[in-house]
Amino acid sequence: MSDASLDIRSNAAHATQMEPKEASFGDYVLLMKPRVMSLVVFTALVGLVAAPATQPLFISFCAILFIAIGAGASGALNMWYDADIDRVMKRTATRPVPSGRVTAQEAFQIGFALSVMSVAFLGLATNWVAAGLLAFTIFFYVVIYTMWLKRATPQNIVIGGAAGAFPPVVGWAAVTGDVTLASALMFGLIFMWTPPHFWALALFMKSDYHKADVPMLTVTHGRAATRRHIWIYTVLLVPVALGLGLTEVGGPLYMAAAVVLNLIFLKGAWDIRARSEEQAEADHYAVEKKFFRFSLYYLFLHFSAILGDIALRAAGLSLGGW
């Protein structure tokens, strides 16, 4: 173990002995990573609405609610385990656990209780296939990614991205009780999007990961290699995004959006690939920051386009072969 790791563990041990600050209701909300939860809820909702079956509105509401609770549980357990490195990184130091407003024990208890509740209630409300997928998603994020991959390999984001890619599959399964090509490609869209999205962030947040001794690709292989990997994964992402448009959830709006968004994403990834560190430092990583911001819209607009095509079909306005 490196000296940085020893320092982090030492700081964590010292922090656990400190008198915790009083937590507010907002701190417990932040414990569940509401910004991440919002993306989970949205993609799960799209998977649920796009599924080729119907269910009572109340059951659909319950399904989304329990998926959201499961996402919040994962966030709480992640903050429980990662408090030591969160305390070191500037971006995460003010989170409820590393700041001392919520104790690690509280975070674990809340996360564990919400995990069990969300899985059990989703199974009772919909079906046990969806509940099993939700349970696996929580397990994958907390155990496979947080406890193992994040601190063990520069491929942490690549493999760990599966955890964030499951929500539309869970939403789809909550209605149909199965997994199909369309839901698998929704998974693939998020899975392949995750590495370039997070590596762009890592390019201008490298010092945080280095201080925390997290083996992000920028730390282990350097920024030049990271730029190449962003380009490669973006190229691999494009056929997945376009392929989703050829399934039953696709339509003219989705295909038009996918073509435009992926051309822009490819251009951004190539610009990052072609830059030197000297150029990036000179403009304070403006291109990388722009790419990262666009990556947030990229995913949202793809899934919004699916909803748009569903609305068109519902209104009887489908076109051509769609």
Protein Blocks (a to p, Z undefined) as FASTA:
>chain_A
ZZklmmmmmmmmmmmmpccddddfklmmmmnommlmmmmmmmmmmmmmmpgcdddfklmm
mmmmmmmmmmmmmmmmmmmmmmmmmmmpmklmmpmklnopacfklmmmmmmmmmmmmmmm
mmmmmmmklmmmmmmmmmmmmmmmmmmmmmmocklmmmmmmmmmmmmmmmmmmmnopacf
klmmmmmmmmmmmmmmmmmmmmmmmmmmmmnopacfklmnojklmmmmmmmmmmmmmmmm
mmmmmmmkbcfklmmmmmmmmmmmmmmmmmmmmpcfklmmmnoommmmmmmmmmmmmmmm
mmmmmmmmmmmmmnopaghjZZ
